[in-house]
Structures are given as C-alpha cells and as structure tokens.
Amino acid sequence: MDFPAFTCFVFCLFYICSASPPNFVLFFADDLGFGDLGCYGHPSSLTPNLDRLAAGGLRFTDFYCTSPVCSPSRASLLTGRYQTRSGIFPGVFYPGSIGGLPLNETTIAEVLKPLGYATAAVGKWHLGYGANGIFLPTKQGFDQYLGIPYSHDQGPCHNLTCFPPDVKCFGWCDIGVVTVPLVHNDSIKQQPVNFLDLERAYRDFATNFIITSAKKKQPFFLYYPSHHTHYPLYAGTGAAGHSLRGPFGDSLFEFDTTIGNLMATLEEMGVINNTLVFFASDNG
C-alpha cells in the first residue's frame, strides 16, 4: 500500500463507519526508518509511546512512500495523488523557491473543512512558501499553522544551539540563505528558530487545538509533520541525554514524548475512541 491509496481508502472508510464524524490525527516523522523504533526491534531507541500505539493498533508492514525526498512525499500524502500529477517532482522546495503545491490541488484538509472540521498543521510544511505566503498551509485548507515552512537544515545552523545547555548543531546546513523562521499562520513569529523550545511550542499548539475542538464538540484534523529525525538533530531539556542512542535517540524520544502527551490529551478530552491516529515516516 502507498500514500495515495492510504489517504483515499482509510480516511473514507473510517468516516463512513463512524456513528459521528471521527477525528483524524496524522503524525509524520522525517527520515525515520521502521527499524529505528523499539516496537520493530531497535535495541537502544526509546519509543515507549510509539511502541504502545503499535501494540494497540494496526501495523502496516508492507507500506511504501511515493518518493525518497520530503516535498514529493508530502504532496502525495496530503492530496492522495502521485506527486508527478501536481508537479512536485523530483526534488524539494527551498526557501527561495517561487512555487509550491498548486492551489488547485485538493488536500485532506480541504476535503474535511466543508464537512465542519477544524483543521490545523504543526511542524514541517515543505510544500512551498511563495510570495506573501501564498502556498502556506492556511492557503491549503488549514485553519491554523505553526511551524517551519521548509526543512530546518535549509538555513545556516552552525552557530545555533541544538542540545542543552549550549551544544551547537552538528554541521553547517545550508549557507548563504536566511536563518530558518518559525511561522504562525502566515506571519513570522521567531527567526532564527529556537530548537531547544521548538518541540514544546509544537506540543502546546497541538494540545490547545485538540482541547479547543473537543470542547466545541467539533470534529478535527491535526496534521503533525515533525522535523525529527532529520538532520540537524536536536532536542530540548526534557529529552536530551535520556536515550542510549545519543543525539538521534534523544531527537526521536522527544517526538515520541509529544505523541504520548497528545494521546493522553485525546483520552482526557474523551475523544480517543472516535479518533483515527496514524503514524508514518515521509521517506524512511
């Protein structure tokens, strides 16, 4: 099974079979292989929440992304169409790219929004910025967005802190372009982004979105494309030094912790039994 088949089949099937409109939470890891998770046998990765999700859910053990790079695989996932049909192929968007996911493409969010859904995206967009933010998520069916509009290595990072207390990011990332911004809806909130606080900001945003939607009794779609575990690796104080796998393991553990917190929020708000939670990696 591949991304287009999944997005068309599973979402529609779950919607049809639910007594009331179901909620959808889509976690999307970056550059993560299936063998990196504890539930698939990795001896030193610390992924208790993903392991629990796998144990209590359905595993797709023969599942393929449609591209080995970020922008095409995201276009495929969100539209249910192969990336070549939308022109997002074969490479990725950069900060200076003038294009993006064509506005005449229909995303999952644009399908669900007319049905009364609240929609939000948090994390790595990487489907274009464009002039005046014309290709940002808020122009593609999402009510709210908080995140980096492209990959977090697409800006100079050699003098930025990736691990506490002041461990600099490994490598140089892209040189000669502006530092990576954190965007809220269509406005820059922070530049350069603070990697030590980034996951906490994402977690708080996603948590508040779930709580607000549940209190309104409004069905919701949360799309969470994480930066973890793409280079450069980073983690805040709650995850740094906690795994036995070094920087990669700490980065993965930080995302796993967020997933655990959001699963707990779904349970606390009484909506977990009417929510489809799906976890995948973009090209791992």
Buried (B, 14 or more C-beta within 10 A) or exposed (E): EBBBEBBBEBBEEBBEEBEEBBBBBBBBBBBBEBEBBBBBEBEEBBBBBBBBBBEEEEEBEEBEBBBEBBBBBBBBBBBBBBBBBBEBBEEBBBBEBEBBBBEEBBBBBBBBBEEEBBBBBBBBBBBBBBEEBBBBBBBBBBBBBBBBBBBBBBBBBEEBBBBBEEBEBBEEBBEEBEBBBBBBBBEEEBEBBBBBBBBBBBBBBBBEBBBBBBEEEEBBBBBBBBBBBBBBBBBBBBBBEBBEBEBBBBBBBBBBBBBBBBBEBBEEBEBBEBBBBBBBBBBB
